[in-house]
Amino acid sequence: MPKKKITSAKLRQPNGHFSQATTIEAQGHLVFLSGMTSRRADGTIAGIGNIEEQTRQVCENLKAAVEEAGGTLDDICRVDVYVRNMEHFEAIHKVRRQYFTGIAPASTMVEVCKMTSPDYLIEINAIAVVQG
């Protein structure tokens, strides 16, 4: 059963790339993806100082993790986004639109003052429901 977007006329419509809520029949298995940063598999950090490049690498890391679990980015129903600067909102959503091309996941974004590396500008964790 595919993910469905829930939209209420009683709520303001999202100004970024996310759904107010999503629903899916949980006939598959839940996959909890830890916070992904812009660290590449070789240990280097992508896009130091560049939010779009870092967001792209974070999305690639999410994609790799969910695919290893047997799913796709379309199976991700929820993301939590931690950013160092909320002024990057539009740039982050620009990249997210390139990766989450179907129904966007439900999302929360918060600005934080520190991450595990001072070079990180963004971190995203996720929950997916993978069918089968």
C-alpha positions in Angstrom: 0.0 0.0 0.0 1.6 3.3 -1.0 2.1 6.3 1.3 -0.7 8.8 1.3 -0.5 12.5 2.0 -2.9 13.9 4.6 -3.9 17.6 4.2 -6.3 19.5 6.4 -7.9 22.8 5.2 -7.8 23.8 8.9 -4.0 24.0 8.8 -1.7 26.4 6.9 -0.3 24.7 3.8 3.4 23.9 4.0 5.8 26.5 2.6 8.6 23.9 2.2 8.8 20.4 0.8 6.9 18.3 3.3 3.5 17.0 4.1 1.3 18.0 7.1 1.0 14.2 7.7 1.4 10.9 5.9 -0.3 7.6 6.3 0.6 4.1 5.2 -0.6 0.7 6.0 2.2 -0.9 8.0 2.2 -4.3 6.3 5.9 -4.1 5.8 8.6 -3.3 8.3 9.6 -0.1 10.0 13.0 1.2 9.3 14.5 3.7 11.7 17.3 5.6 10.0 19.8 7.3 12.3 20.8 10.9 11.8 22.7 11.2 8.5 25.3 13.9 8.0 27.3 14.9 5.0 30.1 12.4 5.8 31.0 10.3 2.8 31.8 6.6 3.1 35.5 7.4 2.9 35.1 9.6 6.1 35.5 12.9 4.4 32.8 15.6 4.8 31.1 16.8 1.6 30.4 20.4 0.9 32.1 22.1 3.9 30.4 25.5 4.1 27.9 24.7 1.3 24.4 23.8 2.5 23.2 22.5 -0.8 26.1 20.1 -1.2 25.8 18.9 2.4 22.0 18.4 1.9 22.7 16.5 -1.3 25.1 14.2 0.5 22.7 13.7 3.5 20.0 12.7 1.0 22.4 10.3 -0.7 23.2 8.8 2.7 19.5 8.4 3.5 19.0 6.8 0.1 21.8 4.3 0.6 20.6 3.3 4.1 16.9 2.8 3.1 17.9 0.9 -0.1 20.1 -1.4 2.1 16.9 -2.1 4.1 15.1 -3.0 0.8 13.2 0.3 0.3 13.4 3.6 -1.5 13.2 7.2 -0.6 9.5 7.0 -1.4 9.1 4.7 1.6 10.3 7.4 4.0 7.3 8.7 5.9 8.9 11.0 8.4 12.1 13.1 8.7 13.6 15.2 11.5 16.0 17.9 10.1 18.6 19.6 12.3 20.2 22.6 10.9 22.9 25.1 12.1 21.2 28.0 10.3 17.4 28.3 9.7 18.2 30.8 6.9 19.1 27.8 4.8 15.5 26.6 4.8 14.8 27.4 1.1 18.1 25.9 -0.1 17.5 22.7 1.9 14.0 22.3 0.5 15.3 22.9 -3.1 17.5 19.9 -2.7 14.9 17.8 -0.9 12.5 18.3 -3.9 15.1 16.6 -6.1 15.2 13.5 -3.8 11.7 13.2 -2.5 9.8 13.4 -5.8 6.7 11.6 -4.7 4.6 12.4 -1.6 6.9 14.3 0.7 7.5 12.9 4.2 6.1 14.6 7.3 8.9 16.7 8.6 10.2 18.8 11.5 13.1 21.2 11.1 14.9 22.8 14.0 18.0 25.0 14.4 20.7 23.7 16.7 23.8 25.3 18.0 26.2 22.4 17.8 26.6 19.1 16.0 29.2 16.3 16.3 31.5 18.2 13.9 31.7 21.9 13.6 31.7 21.4 9.8 28.2 19.9 9.7 25.5 22.2 8.6 22.6 19.7 8.5 21.6 16.3 9.9 18.5 14.3 9.0 17.0 11.1 10.6 14.1 9.3 9.1 11.4 6.6 9.6 10.5 4.4 6.6 7.9 1.7 6.1 9.3 -0.9 3.7 6.8 -3.3 2.1 7.5 -7.0 1.9 
